[in-house]
Structures are given as C-alpha cells and as structure tokens.
Amino acid sequence: MNAAWTLLNRMVIALVTLWATFTSLPSTAQASTFVGNGGNAGDVEWLVTLNQIDLALKWVEGLDPKQLCVCTETYANHRTCDVLNALSTTQVKFCRETLSSQLPALRELVSSSDRARVNWTYDPIEVRENGRLRAVDAVTDRQQNKISMNPDKFRSMTPNERIFLIAHELFHLTDLNQKPMEDVGAVGPFTDKDGGRDLINSMAATLTVQAGEQNITNSFRGALKRPQGWRNNWIDLSFGLTQQSGKSTFEIEDYETLEIVYRRYFAGLDGFGVYGGWRSQTGDKTILSSIKASERVETWSVGLTYRYFPFRDPLTFWGQSHLVLMAGADFLNGKYKVADPSIGGSGRTKATAFTANVGYAIPLFARFWGRANVAYQSLPGSYEIENVLIESKEPAVTATLGVSYAF
C-alpha cells in the first residue's frame, strides 16, 4: 500500500499546486450581484456582456456628443454601422440627445444591485406586433426587470452581437418622455411605423461601436475561457484508497481504487442528473506472517447526482467550483485468494450495496476539472474457501482524487 499512499500524496500536491496557480491569477471580472448558482448555460456570457456594456457606458459618458450615433473608421465596413450610416442629420442629433439622457438609467440596469436579470428558456420566443407574432432572439419583461433568451443561441453570438442585443433590450427597460421605449411607433424624427426600433438600434449600435473602439469587446477573456460548470456531460477518472475496519482475521482493510464515472445532468431539473460508473478495488494482506490474502472487487454503479454552486459569481474561479453529490446502487463482483505453504484457494461473491459520495470540482483549463471525492460504501460479501467462511460486513470509506472532462 506504500505505492498507493505515494500516488495519493503526489496527486494532492499537484491539485494544490494547480489551485494555487489559478487562484493567484488576477481576476478579470468585476464584482457581481448576479443572483444564481452559476450552473446555467449562458450565465458567464450574460454577465460578461453586462460588464462590457457598463464599461462602454462609462466611456460614452466622457465623449464629445459629436462622436455618438456615427460610425468610426475602424467599423466602417462592419454591419453594425449599417444602422448608423442610414441615419439622417436630424436623426443623428436626436439619437445623441436620447442616448445621453438614457445613460443614468442604463448604468443603473447593468451595475446596481437591482440590475437587469436573465431568464433562460428553450421555448420559442415571439412578440406580437401589429396584430401578428414575430420570432425574436430576446424579449423583455418590464414588470420583472427581466430579459428572456435562448442560452445556446446567445452563447453562439459574437461579442459584438451580444452587446448589441442586450443593449437593445435594456433600452426597453427605460422610459423616454415618461413612456416605455418600444419598437413599434414613431419617435421624434424616426417617423416610420417601426421608428422606435430604429432609434433603439441606432443607440445600441453606438454602444457596440464604442465598445469595439476601446477593445472592450475583448475584455473578460479569462472568465470566458475558464471551464464552466453548467456542462451537461461529465467523465470522471479518479484514483485513491478505500479503507474499512477489518474486524475479522481474513478481512482486508485497505484497497487501491480506480474509478470511471459518467454523469449526465438535465436542463430544467435544477442541478439534478444521473450517473453510471465502474470501480476496481484491489487489496492484499499478510496473515500470521505466512498466509497471503488478496481481494479484487469490481463494481458497476448507477444512481442520482446533484451539483451545487456555493459561490454566486460565475465569472470567478470559485464561482465555477461546485459540490458534486451522488447516491446510488452498487453491483459488486469479488474474488478472494488465499495462499499458504500448506493451504490455498479462492472464492467468488456477488452482492448489491449502496454508495453515497460527496466531491468538490475546481476548474483547471479548457474543459478539464480537478476533483476530490469522499465516498461511504458498504462492501458486503462472503467467500467460502476450504470450508472456511470469510465475511466482509463493515462499511468502507473511499477517498479519491482525479480529473473530469465536461462537454
């Protein structure tokens, strides 16, 4: 068992080193008041976009109004500028005045404790305009201060597209001349039936262009590249030790453990999922100086799993770390061997048992995670060798370290 202890010690040192490396890196995220557990697709992109819009608003506040609602040389050939290039002189002036008047309300929506919230949905998103339904990428609920979007669609967008979309929706949460800003209807010199949409798009395009000019769209790369805990599919590979009390003479107390587990979480079930796994445990023991005993137990397991994110800011290292709880049934196949100068033999057993696990996962790089786990197992079984009954009735505790890959 010395080799197993050496391996476990090395794994502990490696995990601690990786943890120290990642937690010592400077944070790329601002403080967040995000209310959630970090376990949803799109959470990170949503918060990054809010922070990028906040930085763009701060920058725009200090600009000469003549720089607003017009395209820049850098973005001259970017499709975002199509909106701005189509504006008349009168519309440009109105866009500048309106954007300047809306800045305080927008800052409140992206940076205060009462910031706008997101509602992720996989249902089709439609709005009724002029008596007809129209498919959209997002819809805003003013009463709940909430924007509903499809998380997969949002994540597939470029940073520029996300900023434009969210900026547009945020304007719907503000008022102009004591009336809600809406897409339908004329506003000032924006006289078409969709004049409101044209005005909002011109202001959203301005924020998008200015964010690009100041390289804000490339900020928060660390948070975006860090592994994200919302992934639905996980493969765990773990190594460690299993110990049980070993009250009988022939009962083996220590085992080396190798485990492979697949976990699948389901969207909409609030952190719940299922798992299936395979475990190999091998141990040996010297009895009365001359008798050599060894045991190998192979286990197939199935059960339920739940992940919990104890920290609230998914843009941070700790915000992505999370608890992994598992409980399920084990189906064991064991083989026990005894070797002695005078006697020897082997026996097999099958049994059903129960396992409860608690683990903690920390983000490493790409889609890889480090993971420490402690499990409580029952290892029942009995072997009859040369008319001698060998029983194992005591529960065991398994401690493992390993890596996970999420996809």
Helices and strands as residue ranges (DSSP letters): H 2-23, H 43-61, G 65-67, H 80-85, H 89-111, E 117-120, E 126-129, E 132-135, E 138-141, E 146-149, H 151-156, H 159-171, E 175-176, E 179-180, H 195-213, G 216-218, H 221-225, E 233-244, E 254-265, E 272-287, E 291-308, H 317-320, E 322-339, E 344-365, E 368-378, E 381-385, E 388-392, E 395-406
